[in-house]
Amino acid sequence: MHRAEPLARADEHQHGGLAQDAVGQEPPVFLLTVDVEDWFQVENFKPWIPFDSWGSRELRVVDNTLRLLDSLETLGGDRPVRATFFILGWVAARCPELVREMDARGHEVASHGYNHRLVPTCSDTELAEDLVSSRHCLEDILGKPVAGYRAPSFSIEPRLIRLLAECEYRYDASYNSFSGNARYGSFDDMPPADRGVALLSNGLYELPVSNLTVAGRKVPWGGGGFFRLIPKHLYAAGVKSEAARDGVFHFYLHPWEIDPGQPRVRQASAMFKFRHYLNLGHCLAKLTYLLDHLDGFVFSTCSEHLSHVTEKA
Ligand SMILES: [Zn+2]
């Protein structure tokens, strides 16, 4: 794999250039991101849990997210662990105190859409409505602007990039370079990222989730089920290796992944149950191990990191 080119190569005429020597001279950055949704809202269980039944399901996302927030308070030593929480509008509207709590603790609040609909299943009008309503929901709760968005299941497509800019988002975090998951979208016009940030032709920034690059191939390493599957020592080594190459590691997690007591969806297929329930009981300890072993890393929110990178442009 070639080394990431400076950010300015993506669109030099609009934003000028970054210092060529910036990469490698700064401490690596760990972007911890959390997709805030509940156990009954995941794609793996959608065939067995219809949308109109969500309101009658046991809501566990508040307790799980608070547990995660409390854990983050104790990690990182003298380096505060700040994360970006991409939260569903459906959850935020029912749990505004949770949104305010994330913000009060110094984390970034961003949008995961409103109803967890995959991008390809929405018309332009529906998608724009989802993007606007989810952002407004969060902004009404917090009284300040929301800048970022992550599509459910990384279901990015070029249309999404256009609509995000039109709906006045600053950045997207929906691109996952691993090609082995059919739900993940694709975006052929992705320019090379510089320290985890790529400037797209319409002025939107993309902050792609990290993966491991081995012999030119992308190995899924960004988080989620793969994080729960891979042994912790190996996983941490992979994170450090990728961050040494890119200057950043962009990680993702869900609150339901630290909840072994969640209701079981017994009708689901064996593969989906394997993916969803694997090692839930060990996930928080594994996250603790990882964050405790990132010596020399800086923890940043997506917006802070984006500002840091673009300020030098
Ligand atoms: Zn999601």
Residues whose N, C-alpha, C, O or C-beta is under 5 A from the ligand:
A	BS01	ZN	D35 E37 P152 S153
